[in-house]
Amino acid sequence: MRDQKERVYSIERLTRNEFEYALELNLITQEQHDNYLQELNELTSYIYEKYKDSLAFYDEDWIKINDYYEKIVALDFVRDYTKEDLEDIWLIEM
């Protein structure tokens, strides 16, 4: 069974790469990029700190992660194969 934090890390890594790609192609502004990264960092910092000694997440935190995930896959600039990768990561063990 994959560690839940590993799943969050995978989502974080893919999302961060997608933001960098969108910025490089001028699909988003620097300000948007920074805002997206700030929101991502807040979520992942919260998760990593809260669950540093635990493998199981509480339901309310899964809801936060799911809401963030749904927001990301709804963004126009996120490439289809990235959305598919995020979906695969998200659906593992659900």
Secondary structure, 3 states (H helix, E strand, C coil): CCCHHHHHHHHHHHHHHHHHHHHHCCCCCHHHHHHHHHHHHHHHHHHHHHCCCCCCCCHHHHHHHHHHHHHHHCCCCCCHHHHHHHHHHHHCCC
